[in-house]
Amino acid sequence: MYCVSNDRYSNENLPPCVANAGRVGEDIIPDPSNCQLDCKNAVILEGATDILQRNIAFYMKLLEQPEGTLKKAAHKELVAKIKINENHLALLSEKRGLVVNKVAGVESR
């Protein structure tokens, strides 16, 4: 995962990587060491497919806890994380279908 941003942020529009870091002021730059999957600046590479699938399995397992174990906020957050990972997987799958391979001058999809 990579962060692709040359934006400068202020307290009103912080990206997820610095939103909870307690940094204040103007001209705040993203923190790539804390990149989050739900950030609009995150670039996910195909090599992350396995990790995304494992993330989904992990979050699903947490959701299987007996009723009443998880608070509603935690349940909602896990569902959101599953959706984010599924969206990235779908985008990677879609991109794979768009890749054009040239073999001996013949294009295939």
C-alpha positions in Angstrom: 0.0 0.0 0.0 1.3 3.4 -0.9 0.1 7.0 -0.2 -0.2 9.2 -3.2 -0.8 12.7 -2.1 0.9 16.0 -2.5 -1.9 17.8 -0.7 -1.4 19.9 2.4 -4.1 19.5 5.0 -5.4 21.6 7.9 -7.4 20.5 11.0 -10.6 20.6 9.0 -9.7 18.1 6.3 -7.3 15.6 7.8 -6.7 12.2 6.1 -7.2 9.1 8.3 -3.4 8.6 8.8 -3.1 11.8 10.9 -6.7 12.4 12.0 -6.1 10.8 15.5 -2.5 11.8 15.8 -3.1 15.0 17.7 -1.3 17.1 15.1 -2.6 20.6 14.8 -1.9 23.5 12.5 -1.8 24.2 8.8 0.2 22.4 6.1 0.0 19.0 7.7 1.2 16.3 5.4 0.1 12.6 5.3 1.9 10.0 7.4 2.6 7.1 5.0 3.7 4.9 7.9 0.1 5.0 9.2 -1.7 4.6 5.8 -5.3 3.5 6.2 -7.3 1.4 3.6 -10.2 3.9 3.8 -8.1 6.8 2.7 -8.7 8.3 -0.8 -4.9 8.6 -1.2 -4.2 4.9 -0.6 -3.0 2.9 -3.6 -3.3 -0.8 -3.2 -1.1 -3.1 -5.3 -2.1 -6.5 -6.6 0.4 -8.1 -4.2 -1.9 -7.1 -1.4 -4.7 -9.5 -2.5 -3.8 -12.2 0.0 -3.6 -9.7 2.8 -6.9 -8.2 1.9 -8.5 -11.7 1.9 -7.0 -12.5 5.3 -8.2 -9.2 6.7 -11.8 -10.1 5.6 -11.5 -13.5 7.2 -10.2 -12.1 10.4 -12.9 -9.4 10.7 -15.6 -12.0 9.8 -14.3 -14.3 12.6 -14.5 -11.4 15.0 -18.1 -10.8 13.9 -18.9 -14.4 14.8 -18.5 -13.7 18.5 -21.6 -14.6 20.6 -24.3 -12.0 20.5 -23.8 -9.2 23.0 -20.0 -9.7 23.0 -19.3 -6.8 20.6 -20.6 -3.3 21.2 -22.7 -1.9 18.4 -19.9 0.6 17.5 -17.4 -2.2 17.2 -19.7 -4.3 15.1 -20.3 -1.3 12.8 -16.6 -0.6 12.5 -15.8 -4.3 11.6 -18.6 -4.3 8.9 -17.1 -1.1 7.5 -13.6 -2.6 7.4 -14.9 -5.7 5.6 -16.6 -3.5 3.0 -13.4 -1.5 2.5 -11.3 -4.6 2.0 -13.9 -6.1 -0.3 -14.0 -2.9 -2.4 -10.2 -3.0 -2.8 -10.3 -6.7 -3.8 -13.0 -5.9 -6.4 -11.0 -3.0 -7.8 -7.9 -5.2 -8.1 -9.9 -7.9 -9.8 -11.4 -5.4 -12.2 -8.0 -4.0 -13.0 -6.7 -7.5 -13.7 -9.5 -7.9 -16.3 -8.4 -4.6 -18.0 -4.7 -5.6 -18.3 -3.8 -6.2 -21.9 -1.2 -8.8 -22.6 0.7 -8.8 -25.8 2.0 -12.2 -26.9 3.7 -12.5 -30.3 1.9 -9.4 -31.4 -1.6 -10.6 -30.4 -3.5 -8.7 -27.8 -5.6 -10.5 -25.2 -7.6 -9.6 -22.1 
